Amino acid sequence: MGSLKLSEQEIINSLCMYIAAKRQVSPENVEIELMYDDDYGFSAESHVNGRSQILITANMIEALRFYIEHQLNMDPFAAAIELELDDDEGIIAYVR
């Protein structure tokens, strides 16, 4: 597998799909807010049916693996995934 860059929107989409599968709702019913903190790193907050949940970096990586498997039809465990904060593009992910 070559190197692949996932945009902030693709990360949000992966989290929507992941949470939707876990909560048995449509991805359109999931709202995601990505966050970065110098002390805590990457996280996201999901909102589904009036309930919110904080997702830590490990959850985000798990969601990206879910996306890689189900949307990109690639082996999700053959990939090294690294989240990065970019000044222009926001939060992006490199899949190697």
C-alpha positions as CSV (number, residue, x, y, z in Angstrom):
1,M,0.0,0.0,0.0
2,G,1.3,3.4,-0.9
3,S,0.9,6.6,1.1
4,L,-2.5,8.1,1.2
5,K,-3.6,11.5,2.7
6,L,-7.2,11.7,4.1
7,S,-8.7,15.2,4.3
8,E,-10.5,16.6,7.3
9,Q,-13.8,15.8,5.6
10,E,-12.8,12.2,5.1
11,I,-11.9,11.9,8.8
12,I,-15.3,13.4,9.7
13,N,-17.0,10.9,7.3
14,S,-15.1,8.0,8.8
15,L,-16.2,9.0,12.3
16,C,-19.8,9.4,11.1
17,M,-19.8,5.9,9.6
18,Y,-18.1,4.4,12.6
19,I,-20.5,5.9,15.1
20,A,-23.5,5.1,12.9
21,A,-22.5,1.5,12.8
22,K,-22.0,1.4,16.6
23,R,-25.3,3.2,17.4
24,Q,-27.3,1.5,14.5
25,V,-28.3,4.8,13.0
26,S,-27.8,6.4,9.6
27,P,-24.5,8.3,9.1
28,E,-26.5,11.3,8.2
29,N,-27.9,11.4,11.8
30,V,-24.4,11.7,13.3
31,E,-22.7,15.1,13.8
32,I,-18.9,15.3,14.5
33,E,-16.7,18.1,15.7
34,L,-12.9,17.5,15.5
35,M,-10.7,19.0,18.1
36,Y,-7.0,19.4,18.9
37,D,-5.5,20.4,22.2
38,D,-1.7,20.9,22.8
39,D,-2.0,18.8,26.1
40,Y,-4.4,16.1,25.1
41,G,-3.9,15.8,21.3
42,F,-6.6,14.8,18.9
43,S,-10.2,14.1,19.8
44,A,-13.7,14.4,18.4
45,E,-17.1,14.9,19.8
46,S,-20.1,13.0,18.3
47,H,-23.7,13.9,18.6
48,V,-26.4,11.3,18.0
49,N,-30.1,11.5,19.0
50,G,-29.4,14.2,21.5
51,R,-26.5,12.4,23.2
52,S,-22.8,13.4,22.9
53,Q,-19.7,11.3,23.3
54,I,-16.0,12.3,23.3
55,L,-13.8,10.2,21.1
56,I,-10.1,10.0,21.9
57,T,-7.3,9.5,19.4
58,A,-7.5,5.7,19.6
59,N,-11.2,5.9,18.7
60,M,-10.4,8.1,15.8
61,I,-7.8,5.6,14.5
62,E,-10.3,2.8,14.9
63,A,-12.9,4.8,12.9
64,L,-10.3,5.4,10.2
65,R,-9.5,1.7,10.0
66,F,-13.3,1.1,9.7
67,Y,-13.4,3.6,6.8
68,I,-10.3,2.1,5.1
69,E,-11.9,-1.3,5.2
70,H,-15.4,-0.4,4.2
71,Q,-15.0,2.6,1.9
72,L,-11.5,2.1,0.4
73,N,-11.6,-1.7,0.3
74,M,-8.1,-2.0,1.7
75,D,-6.6,-4.0,4.6
76,P,-7.1,-1.7,7.6
77,F,-4.5,-3.4,9.7
78,A,-1.7,-3.2,7.0
79,A,-1.8,0.5,7.4
80,A,0.0,2.8,9.8
81,I,-2.2,5.8,10.5
82,E,-0.9,9.2,11.7
83,L,-3.1,12.2,12.5
84,E,-1.6,15.6,11.9
85,L,-2.6,19.2,12.4
86,D,-2.0,21.3,9.3
87,D,-2.2,25.1,9.3
88,D,-4.1,25.2,6.0
89,E,-6.0,21.9,5.8
90,G,-6.9,21.4,9.5
91,I,-6.7,17.8,10.9
92,I,-5.6,15.3,8.3
93,A,-4.5,11.7,8.4
94,Y,-1.7,10.0,6.6
95,V,-2.2,6.3,5.8
96,R,1.0,4.4,5.0
